[in-house]
């Protein structure tokens, strides 16, 4: 039995989860109890999940036990939708702009779960988010640059189109010292490598097209991706050639 399954069994015995979740959260600390969070997302009712998800940064500041409840709630929204329970995209889009990084991660994890069940609908929603805020763009990158969502060629092609459009939009950004821009840039710094490994036949030429860019942030993004071991394991000679082209 996995740790997630153990937690699921434990939760089923509890009349109230709040105190248990707070105690087992592992927060404050560097790593929240993700196994417990997944158990909550799998076992929680819509009422429980939405109550946790509503905890804002004032009620549940970053790196506190209370933030763990919010994390579980936001993660759980995607799991609810994957089970066919409710439509929570409006809330998830709001949480994609949350100042707490863990909550933004929960958005991506929840959307990835939804995408496993409803990939076409997820892509439609992500295409819309790709015209939103910088943090919404970041949510799109963090969600879609996921190996499990890239297995289908047609879906992967659509995903690469979306990420390519976001990368193009960077060229129009003026305030590149803004924190939101840095967060987006960091996501793109690994996202392209995931895309290329997921579908090399379409990922490689699209990334190669960016290698010749003279934009400093684009060049940084591409260089960071080329440093990722997943790319070297896939094709070390291609990586060498691209690094040489990048200069």
C-alpha positions in Angstrom: 0.0 0.0 0.0 1.4 3.4 -1.0 1.7 6.3 1.5 -1.1 8.1 -0.3 -3.4 5.0 0.2 -2.4 4.9 3.8 -3.4 8.5 4.3 -6.7 7.9 2.4 -7.5 5.1 4.8 -6.7 7.3 7.8 -8.8 10.2 6.5 -11.8 7.9 6.2 -11.7 7.3 10.0 -11.7 11.0 10.9 -14.9 13.0 11.6 -12.9 16.2 11.1 -9.7 16.6 9.1 -8.5 20.1 9.9 -6.4 19.3 13.0 -4.9 16.2 11.5 -3.9 18.0 8.3 -2.4 20.9 10.2 -0.3 18.5 12.4 0.8 16.4 9.5 1.4 19.2 7.0 5.3 19.3 7.5 4.9 23.1 7.3 6.6 25.4 8.1 9.4 23.6 6.2 11.0 23.1 2.8 8.6 20.4 1.6 4.9 20.0 2.4 3.3 16.6 2.9 2.4 16.0 -0.8 1.3 12.4 -0.2 -1.3 13.6 2.3 -2.4 16.4 0.0 -3.0 13.9 -2.8 -5.0 11.8 -0.4 -7.1 14.8 0.5 -7.7 15.6 -3.1 -8.8 12.0 -3.8 -11.1 11.7 -0.7 -12.4 15.2 -0.1 -15.9 16.2 -0.7 -16.7 19.3 -2.8 -17.7 21.2 0.3 -14.4 20.3 2.1 -12.2 21.0 -0.9 -13.8 24.4 -1.7 -13.7 25.5 1.9 -9.9 24.9 2.0 -9.4 26.5 -1.5 -11.1 29.7 -0.3 -8.3 30.3 2.3 -6.5 33.4 1.0 -2.9 34.6 1.8 -4.1 36.5 4.9 -6.0 33.5 6.3 -3.2 31.1 5.4 0.1 32.8 4.8 2.9 31.1 2.9 4.9 28.4 4.6 2.5 27.9 7.5 0.4 25.0 8.5 -2.7 26.8 7.4 -1.3 27.2 3.9 -1.3 23.4 3.6 -5.1 23.4 3.9 -5.2 26.0 1.1 -2.8 23.8 -1.0 -5.0 20.8 -0.5 -8.1 22.7 -1.5 -6.7 24.2 -4.7 -5.1 20.8 -5.7 -8.5 19.2 -4.9 -10.4 21.4 -7.3 -8.7 19.8 -10.3 -9.3 16.3 -8.8 -13.0 17.2 -8.3 -13.3 18.2 -12.0 -11.5 15.0 -13.0 -14.2 13.1 -11.2 -16.9 15.1 -12.9 -17.7 17.2 -9.8 -18.2 20.9 -10.5 -16.6 23.5 -12.7 -13.8 25.2 -10.9 -11.8 26.9 -13.6 -12.7 30.4 -12.5 -11.3 29.7 -9.0 -8.2 28.0 -10.4 -7.5 30.9 -12.7 -7.7 33.3 -9.7 -5.4 31.0 -7.7 -2.9 31.0 -10.6 -2.3 34.6 -9.7 -1.8 33.9 -5.9 1.2 35.4 -4.2 2.0 32.0 -2.6 4.2 29.8 -4.8 2.8 26.6 -3.3 -0.7 27.6 -4.2 0.4 28.3 -7.8 2.0 24.8 -7.9 -1.3 23.3 -6.6 -3.1 24.9 -9.6 -0.8 23.2 -12.1 -0.9 19.8 -10.3 -4.7 20.0 -10.2 -5.0 20.9 -13.8 -2.7 18.1 -14.8 -5.0 15.6 -13.1 -8.0 17.1 -14.9 -6.0 16.9 -18.2 -5.6 13.1 -17.7 -9.4 12.8 -17.9 -10.3 15.7 -20.2 -7.3 16.7 -22.2 -9.1 18.4 -25.1 -11.0 20.6 -22.7 -7.9 21.4 -20.7 -6.1 22.6 -23.9 -9.0 24.8 -24.8 -8.9 26.4 -21.3 -5.1 26.8 -21.4 -5.2 28.4 -24.8 -7.5 31.1 -23.2 -5.3 31.5 -20.1 -2.3 32.0 -22.5 -3.8 35.4 -23.2 -4.1 36.3 -19.6 -1.6 37.6 -17.0 2.1 36.6 -16.7 1.3 34.3 -13.8 -1.5 32.7 -15.8 1.0 32.1 -18.6 3.3 30.5 -16.0 0.4 28.2 -14.9 -0.1 27.2 -18.5 3.6 26.3 -18.9 3.8 24.4 -15.5 0.6 22.5 -16.4 1.2 21.5 -20.0 4.9 20.8 -19.8 4.2 17.4 -18.3 5.2 14.1 -19.9 1.9 12.5 -19.4 0.1 15.1 -21.4 2.5 14.9 -24.3 2.0 11.3 -25.3 -0.7 12.0 -27.9 0.9 13.5 -31.0 -2.0 15.8 -31.8 -2.3 17.1 -28.2 1.4 17.6 -28.0 1.4 19.6 -31.2 -1.3 21.9 -29.7 0.6 22.2 -26.5 3.8 23.2 -28.3 1.9 25.8 -30.2 0.6 27.3 -26.9 4.0 27.3 -25.3 5.6 28.8 -28.4 3.0 31.6 -28.4 3.8 32.4 -24.8 7.5 32.4 -25.6 6.8 34.8 -28.4 4.9 37.1 -26.1 8.1 37.5 -24.0 9.5 39.7 -26.7 6.8 42.3 -26.1 7.4 42.5 -22.3 9.0 45.7 -21.2 9.3 45.3 -17.4 11.5 42.2 -17.2 12.6 42.9 -13.7 9.0 42.3 -12.4 8.7 39.3 -10.1 5.9 37.8 -12.2 8.1 37.9 -15.3 10.9 36.1 -13.4 8.5 33.4 -12.3 7.3 32.9 -15.9 10.9 32.8 -17.2 11.8 30.2 -14.6 9.0 27.9 -15.8 10.0 28.3 -19.4 13.6 27.5 -18.4 12.6 23.9 -18.0 9.4 23.6 -20.0 10.9 23.5 -23.4 13.1 20.5 -22.5 10.1 18.6 -21.4 8.3 19.4 -24.7 11.3 18.3 -26.8 11.7 15.0 -24.9 8.0 14.4 -25.1 7.7 14.8 -28.8 11.2 15.2 -30.4 10.0 15.3 -34.0 8.1 18.5 -33.4 9.8 19.8 -30.3 13.3 19.9 -31.7 12.7 22.2 -34.7 10.5 24.5 -32.7 13.2 24.9 -30.0 15.9 25.2 -32.7 14.0 28.2 -34.1 14.5 30.0 -30.8 18.2 29.2 -30.5 19.0 32.0 -32.9 17.1 34.7 -31.0 19.2 37.7 -29.9 16.8 38.5 -27.1 18.7 38.0 -23.8 15.9 36.4 -21.9 15.0 34.0 -24.7 18.7 33.0 -24.9 18.8 32.4 -21.2 15.7 30.3 -21.3 17.1 28.1 -24.1 20.5 27.7 -22.4 18.9 26.6 -19.2 16.8 24.0 -21.1 19.8 22.7 -22.8 21.5 22.1 -19.5 18.7 19.7 -18.4 19.8 16.1 -18.2 16.6 14.9 -19.8 17.8 16.4 -23.1 21.3 15.0 -22.8 19.9 11.6 -22.2 17.7 11.9 -25.2 20.3 13.2 -27.7 23.6 14.5 -26.4 24.9 15.4 -29.9 21.8 17.5 -30.6 22.3 19.3 -27.3 26.0 19.9 -28.1 25.1 21.4 -31.5 22.4 23.7 -30.0 24.8 25.0 -27.4 27.4 25.7 -30.0 24.7 27.5 -32.1 23.7 29.5 -29.0 27.2 30.6 -28.5 
